[in-house]
């Protein structure tokens, strides 16, 4: 497949694929004229990069997560899981706070001890 065909299939721009290749997240063979050739392996690798990007990994994290050494990849993935869990906890606290503000009997949040506790803890 050509870079344009792969880009269309994945729903990304061709420059994104070139960038992934430039930073080492994607390896693509070239033909005798220097054109990129996306075989099944390169296409699957590009799909993996896209999936990892969509779940929030940066390109350096993607590159590390695709390391041939499973232990190295696991370190990166575990760190991302911990970061996402922390983010979920913070978002849940924000939801709890916002729900309270909707139901709060105080006109101003500064007058509410529960709101003040949340702000100090945030």
Backbone torsions as a table, in degrees:
resi	resn	phi	psi	omega
1	UNK	NA	154.1	176.8
2	UNK	-89.2	167.8	179.0
3	UNK	-61.8	-37.0	178.3
4	UNK	-64.9	-40.8	179.3
5	UNK	-66.0	-42.4	179.6
6	UNK	-66.8	-43.1	178.6
7	UNK	-59.1	-44.2	179.5
8	UNK	-64.6	-42.0	-179.3
9	UNK	-64.4	-38.5	-177.8
10	UNK	-86.5	-14.3	-179.0
11	UNK	76.9	31.1	176.7
12	UNK	-124.8	168.6	176.4
13	UNK	-83.4	152.9	179.4
14	UNK	-59.6	-35.1	-179.8
15	UNK	-63.9	-27.3	177.2
16	UNK	-66.1	-44.0	178.2
17	UNK	-63.1	-41.1	177.8
18	UNK	-63.1	-40.4	178.8
19	UNK	-63.7	-45.7	178.0
20	UNK	-56.2	-40.7	179.0
21	UNK	-67.3	-43.1	-178.3
22	UNK	-62.3	-34.2	-178.7
23	UNK	-90.8	-0.4	175.4
24	UNK	90.6	8.9	179.5
25	UNK	-83.5	-15.1	-176.1
26	UNK	-140.5	136.0	178.0
27	UNK	-116.4	124.3	-177.1
28	UNK	-130.2	132.0	175.9
29	UNK	-70.7	158.9	175.5
30	UNK	-125.5	149.1	178.0
31	UNK	-84.4	-175.9	-178.1
32	UNK	-60.2	-23.9	179.4
33	UNK	-94.5	2.4	179.1
34	UNK	88.5	4.3	178.8
35	UNK	-78.3	141.7	178.1
36	UNK	-68.9	137.9	176.5
37	UNK	-121.1	115.0	179.5
38	UNK	-95.4	102.6	174.0
39	UNK	-87.4	-175.6	-178.0
40	UNK	-58.7	-38.1	-179.3
41	UNK	-65.6	-46.2	179.7
42	UNK	-65.6	-38.2	178.3
43	UNK	-63.9	-44.0	178.9
44	UNK	-64.8	-38.7	177.5
45	UNK	-63.1	-42.9	178.2
46	UNK	-63.4	-39.7	177.2
47	UNK	-62.2	-40.8	179.4
48	UNK	-65.0	-44.3	177.4
49	UNK	-57.8	-46.9	-179.3
50	UNK	-60.5	-44.9	179.5
51	UNK	-61.3	-44.7	-179.4
52	UNK	-65.7	-37.6	176.7
53	UNK	-65.0	-39.7	-177.5
54	UNK	-68.7	-24.4	176.9
55	UNK	-92.6	6.4	169.3
56	UNK	106.0	5.4	177.9
57	UNK	-77.7	138.8	173.9
58	UNK	-73.8	166.8	178.8
59	UNK	-61.4	-40.9	174.7
60	UNK	-61.4	-37.6	177.0
61	UNK	-66.4	-40.4	177.8
62	UNK	-59.4	-48.2	-179.5
63	UNK	-58.7	-44.6	179.1
64	UNK	-67.5	-38.4	-179.1
65	UNK	-68.4	-21.3	179.2
66	UNK	-97.4	13.8	179.4
67	UNK	-58.6	143.2	176.3
68	UNK	-62.0	-25.4	177.6
69	UNK	-83.9	114.4	-177.6
70	UNK	-60.1	-37.8	-178.5
71	UNK	-62.8	-39.1	178.2
72	UNK	-66.4	-41.3	178.5
73	UNK	-64.4	-40.7	-178.1
74	UNK	-64.4	-35.0	178.5
75	UNK	-60.1	-45.9	-178.9
76	UNK	-66.0	-44.9	-177.5
77	UNK	-66.8	-41.8	177.9
78	UNK	-62.6	-39.9	177.9
79	UNK	-63.6	-40.2	179.3
80	UNK	-67.5	-39.7	177.3
81	UNK	-59.4	-46.1	179.7
82	UNK	-61.8	-42.6	179.2
83	UNK	-63.8	-41.7	179.1
84	UNK	-66.8	-39.8	177.9
85	UNK	-63.1	-39.5	177.1
86	UNK	-63.8	-41.9	178.0
87	UNK	-63.2	-41.8	178.3
88	UNK	-61.2	-43.8	179.5
89	UNK	-60.7	-43.5	178.5
90	UNK	-65.0	-40.3	179.0
91	UNK	-65.8	-38.3	178.9
92	UNK	-64.8	-39.8	176.3
93	UNK	-62.9	-39.8	178.6
94	UNK	-63.9	-41.7	178.4
95	UNK	-63.1	-44.2	178.9
96	UNK	-59.4	-45.2	178.7
97	UNK	-62.1	-47.3	-178.1
98	UNK	-64.8	-38.5	176.2
99	UNK	-61.6	-41.0	178.6
100	UNK	-62.5	-43.7	-177.7
101	UNK	-62.5	-32.0	178.5
102	UNK	-66.8	-37.1	-175.5
103	UNK	-98.9	-4.2	-174.8
104	UNK	-62.2	136.7	-179.7
105	UNK	-81.4	-12.9	-179.5
106	UNK	-83.0	141.5	179.5
107	UNK	-71.4	-39.9	-178.7
108	UNK	-115.0	137.4	-176.7
109	UNK	-61.5	-29.6	178.6
110	UNK	-63.8	-23.2	-178.6
111	UNK	-84.7	-8.1	-174.1
112	UNK	-99.9	120.8	179.2
113	UNK	-63.9	-33.9	178.7
114	UNK	-66.6	-40.6	178.3
115	UNK	-66.1	-41.0	179.4
116	UNK	-62.9	-39.5	177.7
117	UNK	-62.5	-42.7	179.3
118	UNK	-62.4	-45.0	-178.2
119	UNK	-63.1	-41.1	178.5
120	UNK	-66.1	-33.4	-177.9
121	UNK	-82.5	-16.0	-175.5
122	UNK	-79.3	NA	NA
